[in-house]
């Protein structure tokens, strides 16, 4: 009556199975591997955090440089010197009343 269809050869089935497994592996590795998309997002978030910390530290260093310059021999800020003497040494002027 009709022709009998025979099943695909074992080589064809194994070839497509290997190709499918390799494709699934590389897809998984590109998303979750050491160099995948999730790792990239994590690294970019960490880089943004580190940039913010760097900017904060640069501002702190600039403030300390300004204070250092204001207390140097070339440029002496008497208000800053008075403030530092009060805070660090616990000094007060003679005309002030100290309440503890």
Buried (B, 14 or more C-beta within 10 A) or exposed (E): EEEEEEEEEEEEEEEEEEEEEEEEEEEEEEEEEEEBEEEEEEEEEEEEEEEEEEEEEEEEEEEEEEEEEBEEEEEEBEEEEEEBEEEEEEEEEEEEEEEE
